[in-house]
Amino acid sequence: MSIYTTGRYNSDRYSVLNMVKIAVTGKGGVGKTTLSGTLARMLARDGYDVLAIDADADMNLASSLGIEKAPEPLTDYQDLIEERAGEKGGMFKFNPKVDDIVDRFGVVGPDNVKMLVMGTIERGGSGCMCPASAFLKAFLRHVVLKDTSAVILDMEAGIEHLGRGTTRGIDLMIVVVEPGMRSIETAQRIKQLSEGIDVEHLAAIINKGTAANIKPKLEELGIPVLGEVAYDPGLMEADFNGLAPIDVGGKWVDSVAQIKDRMLEMIAGFEKEDKAQ
């Protein structure tokens, strides 16, 4: 049985990196939320203090973490947002107080993974400049830039929540893709968006298929591939029974474990390059 279904910790891996900040994105339905939750649990079992943030409009991260009752989205706390980010006369604060949000509104799940749900903002016209938007961006800046051991952001494909102030602290943005040109097109769009907000490092995970036809196209875009995860019918059974994949195990979980190790090695390489410059 894999260590990821027994709950044993890999202390050697923890000694490689003190902090890991990851954003996971991709087209809807590619399995990014399942991967986000599984990576979060694996990092926790490696000894990291993990905060998993659901920043996707579908808000399904709790189930992949094995959390039965997800916390209420932060955007539901309108009074709090107005108190922290709003000002009289329709103005709003760009840097509201957010350092107590995790403790007040997060939940703790299996392997002591802490979790928060961002929620969605109703946007009119071309975008939203409002207290809720300022509040969420300030919160993300805080959790990504502070000395939290590990942060996993389960993002929507548009990555609208991110901004330059946040991405300075993100070590790696992972794009989850599946066989098909639509997924590649989404990866290309994410690549373009990430360049606009100064994301330095991207990598891809190929889910539900093989890398033969997809890997060259991703590498043409300048997105290296961390690995591939074949389709596993056991995931559907786990979901039907209300279980997190990591608690069921199997080939899919073992493949993600190998990808997680490559991910940490890649980030460690980035850190060495930064120190050498």
Secondary structure, DSSP 8 states (H G I E B T S, - for coil): --HHHHT---HHHHTT-S-EEEEEEESTTSSHHHHHHHHHHHHHHTT--EEEEEESTT--HHHHHT-SS----GGG-HHHHHHHHB-GGG-B-SS---TTHHHHH-EE-GGG-EEEE------BTTB--SHHHHHHHHHHHHHHHS--SEEEEEE-TT-TT--HHHHTT-SEEEEEE-SSHHHHHHHHHHHHHHHHTT---EEEEEESS-STTTHHHHHHTT--EEEEE---HHHHHHHHTT--HHHH-SHHHHHHHHHHHHHHHHHHHHHHHHHH-
